Amino acid sequence: MKDKVIDKLVSIAGEDWVIQDLDKIEGYLYDETPEPASPKAVEEVVVVKPKDSEEISAVMELANEQGVPVIPRGAGTGLCGAAIPTEPAIILSLERLNDIKDLDEDNLMVTCEAGVPLESLFEAVDETDHLFFPPHPGDEGAQVGGLVVENAGGARAVKYGVMRNYVKGMEVVLPTGEEVQLGGKVLKNNTGYDLMHLLMGSEGTLGIITEVTLRLYPEAKETATLLVPFENRHDAMSAVPEVLKEGHVPLALEYVERKLIEESAEHLGKSWPAEEGEAFLILIITGKNEEEIFDKSETIVEVFTENGALEPLFAQRRKEQESILDIRSNIYTALEEETTDILDVTVPPAEVGNLMDEIEDLAEEYNTNIPVYGHAADGNVHPHIMNVNGEAPEYFEDLKDEIYETALDLGGVITGEHGIGETRIKNLPMALSEEERVLMGKIKEVFDPNGVLNPGKAV
Amino acid sequence: MPEPTYIVLIKQVPDMDEVEFDYEEGRVDRSSAPLEPNPFDLNALEEAVKYKEELGGEVLAISMGPKQAESTLKDAIARGADEGILLHGREFAGSDTWATSLALAHAIETAGSCDIIFAGEKTVDGDTGQVGPEVAEYLDIPHVAFVSDVTKRGEKEIQVESETWGATYLKSMNLPGLITVTKDVNEPRLPSFKDKQRARKAEITTWGIDDISIDPDNLGVTGSPTRVANMEVPPPEERESLILREDPGNSVNQLLEKLDLGREN
């Protein structure tokens, strides 16, 4: 990195917030993409930690002037390599923008800076005692800005949707340094093109989000977790659309399998509570009182039982519910070491059973094991391609392509949560038409004429 | 030979992660958090149900508390108890461990013969660990506290591992007797939805002082020799950071001063 750039960064952010020592920047080079699928990070980077949008704006002006790429970075919990530097660059960490500015209980909205960790947001909202921020994409260390630019999903997207559904306003520093404010505390807005929605899911290529306003919901007074065992994958997945069709929308509807979930439980020093069954659905039921929870659960259990479920278990104590979810949330951590890549294909909800069957056929064809779990009601599942002898198998790309083709043939998409980033760029042509890709390229040019913001990612 | 009877002592407590403290009264504010079975009592119940599964018999859950403690007994039924009995009445309110144990001992005698009594090692809201052993003393039966494993389930004898004074003891006890269990003894099972539903409709027997033939003078505040005089919750410690760089030569002294460790000159 040129001395001139470093000097200028120091004058913008101050000496303490410009970091070049390799041992100190190591934590800023990678995200959570499994190692075999991850691009290799270049180490000729400088990490800058601006304190506000003004400093970010100055960094962007410098980047344009000097032609140096800037990679915005949250907590690095992404799974597509979008935050990994693949050429010498300025890594712009938003960690110091961590203020929750306004919790508006009248409008049910919270405004916070981009670097606020999800955990802090949950805590602040929880303190109101009656409000709730539904999404739970997984790692609570993830930062709000990252959640928005990745349009994160997760387990609790069934009832209220993915991140996109909560963002009502944002402040953005454009790649050329100008600051803009988009949207606001409004639930309807038809003023011009919706640039805000372009920014969501843009993976740090169109602008640096510095502040967001998110919609909150009233908190359900009671929750319970139903754990529904099935003999096999097919029965479990085929039962899901039947429940949804009846009009039951739980807060979450997750799918897990015995071998995986037991590994995850063991990883946490716990045990999986269900003795029978090989495939499981986990449903979070919400309601205003115990009566409602039991009524809802009763009808849901009935539909499941008609569709081949074994005896469902019922957790009502907070700790027992948390324990089940904790085990579910830790599957990825438990598998990570043996994983080549974690996919996030998504199909129309009613096709999810067919997707599972075809993945099972592919596993047989490639003579491998493809662990699958995920968000059954969203049609979004996570097949893992596993290492062979500690390395990516030779057939890795072929198998990945075939899983993607399968999802596309069923009317689905190649990524429903993790995004394109770096690791899926080569798969874009199978997922998007040339016309779409050209449009996206032109949009990028309009926002970032010098191509300095996260170049080489997404489009 | 009659079927064996196992009694589980179970208390309804507030979820301690969410509860608030009533500083003026010097007690936990039970209304500030959801109520649930004392976690250790669920281990006790699980152990009783295991005994029943191995040797047959009946599991009877007994609780003392307000009317709403019925829900905890219903939960116990969903998790494998056959029947729930609630000791309830204004005379019981305010009892310390001495009076509570006496009331529970009377209830156990009223219930008839009993082979093993199971209790949690302590309750999370009282934290004394006294009630289980005191009940056994009133009943004049043997007891083992802090049981972390049941190694042999017999009709006349139980063999257990007990964690006391930093060591593990292997102990045998003739029955009838009482054990209090730690959370290591087992992992309480999750009830099925069907059992939870069934248990919601279960009838809970309520006993007052007349049912268990106890003198009200031995209960409540009058019957309790101990008092909570005062309760103090230490304030959380705040973390502070300090960067010293203006005067590196003197920064050690500055640090000592900040930590209040500096020597007076």
Boltz contact constraints between the chains, C-beta under 6 A:
constraints:
  - contact:
      token1: [A, 271]
      token2: [B, 187]
      max_distance: 6.0
  - contact:
      token1: [A, 273]
      token2: [B, 190]
      max_distance: 6.0
  - contact:
      token1: [A, 301]
      token2: [B, 193]
      max_distance: 6.0
  - contact:
      token1: [A, 311]
      token2: [B, 192]
      max_distance: 6.0
  - contact:
      token1: [A, 312]
      token2: [B, 193]
      max_distance: 6.0
  - contact:
      token1: [A, 313]
      token2: [B, 190]
      max_distance: 6.0
  - contact:
      token1: [A, 313]
      token2: [B, 192]
      max_distance: 6.0
  - contact:
      token1: [A, 314]
      token2: [B, 191]
      max_distance: 6.0
  - contact:
      token1: [A, 314]
      token2: [B, 193]
      max_distance: 6.0
  - contact:
      token1: [A, 314]
      token2: [B, 196]
      max_distance: 6.0
  - contact:
      token1: [A, 315]
      token2: [B, 190]
      max_distance: 6.0
  - contact:
      token1: [A, 317]
      token2: [B, 36]
      max_distance: 6.0
  - contact:
      token1: [A, 318]
      token2: [B, 15]
      max_distance: 6.0
